[in-house]
Amino acid sequence: MDDIRRAKRPERLPTVLSRDEVQALLAQMSGVAWLLAGLLYSAALASPPPATRCGIRLPRI
């Protein structure tokens, strides 16, 4: 039983869309769906990263 190793969890990276992909996605929407998606997208662009909201300063790379 000592020789058994646990499987490693795969590293998951967040999916980031390019501006062109976002524009294409929003172009396929209309009405309330378009409005909500646009507001959520623009709110994410305007908000600071979560670490800075908690008072943690990260160096710029």
N, C-alpha and C positions, 0 to 999 in steps of 0.2 A: 504494500500500500504506500510505502514511502516514495516509490518511483513514479507515482501518478502526478501529473501536472495539470493545473487548471488551464482551460483554454483562455487565451487573451481576448479581451473585448476589442473589436475593431475600433480604430480611432475615427471619430465622426467629425467632419468639418462642416461648418455652416455653409449653406448654399447661398452664394451671392450672385445676383443677376446684374448684367451690364445695363447701361442706360438704354441701349437699343433693345435689349430683351424686355425691359420694363415697359418701354414705349409700345412694343409689339403686343405685350400682354394687355396693357390698358386699351389699346386700339380694338381689341376683340370684345371688350366689355361695353355695357351701356347702362344708363339709368342709375339706380341705387348701387349696384355692384361696382360700377365705374367710380362713383362718388366715394364710396367707402374705401376702395382699394387706393384711390388717389390720395385720400386723406391719411390713410395708414402709411403709405409710402413717404409722403411729405413730412409726416410727424417723425418718422424714423430718421430722416435726413436732418431734421432740425434739433433732435435731442442729442445731448452729449453721451458718450459711452457710459455704460453702467458704473464702471470703476470710478469715474470722476464725480458721479452723483453721490458716491459713498465717501468722498473725501480722499480717495487714493490717487496719488499723482503717478502717472506712468511716463517714462521717458519716451520722447518721439524717436522713431527709428528712421 
